[in-house]
Every structure is written in C-alpha cells, then in structure tokens.
Amino acid sequence: MDKMKNIQKAEVLALKDLVDYQPGQVVSKTLVQNDAVSITVFSFDKGEEISTHESGGDALLTCLDGVGRLTIDGKPYELHQGESIVMPAKHPHAVYGLEQFKMLLVVVF
C-alpha cells in the first residue's frame, strides 16, 4: 500500500505545481494523512483564507509561491517564497492570501 498519494514518485517536481490557483478559492491536495503526520499542499487566491482554528500537532508551513499572512495567537507573520514558520500545537492560527499564495503544510501529531 502506498504511503503517499497524489504525487509522482522517483520524479523531480516542483511542489508548487501540484495545485493550481482557482478564482475565489482555497485549493488543497493531500499527499499523506495518517495518525502521525499530515502533508498537504495548498493554493490561496488573493484574499482567501482559512479562518482561525487549532491543530493537535505542530505544523510546519513553507511558502512555495506568493505572499501569505499567518496569524498565531493573534500575532501576524508575513511569509514569502522559501520562508517557513512553525505553528505550535493547540495554538489558534489562521492563514490568509495577501497575494495568490501556495504553501506546503506538514503537521506532526
């Protein structure tokens, strides 16, 4: 049984190409989902967001394209391509596309 899905194996690829921008939407593609880890690639159209929520695991977010704003415990952070931040488990956080924005999200439970 494959551990990863929705991704080519043994092939060089750009993670940001796994999801397209869609007008007025947040698009996601799950690569791994199990009790230990979740790996998902997201695209946000400008102005789109995932509202404030909490996660049961620490979450590493890496900006793949564009500019996004993360809010953790009410404090805003701006991420540009190539930058990363860790959102601690059980802390309220939200994600917003300041521009069109793509991100890789790795959550470790």
Secondary structure, DSSP 8 states (H G I E B T S, - for coil): --S--SS-SSS---GGGGS---TT-EEEEEEEESSSEEEEEEEE-TT-EEEEE--SSEEEEEEEEEEEEEEETTEEEEEETT-EEEE-TTS-EEEEEEEEEEEEEEEE-
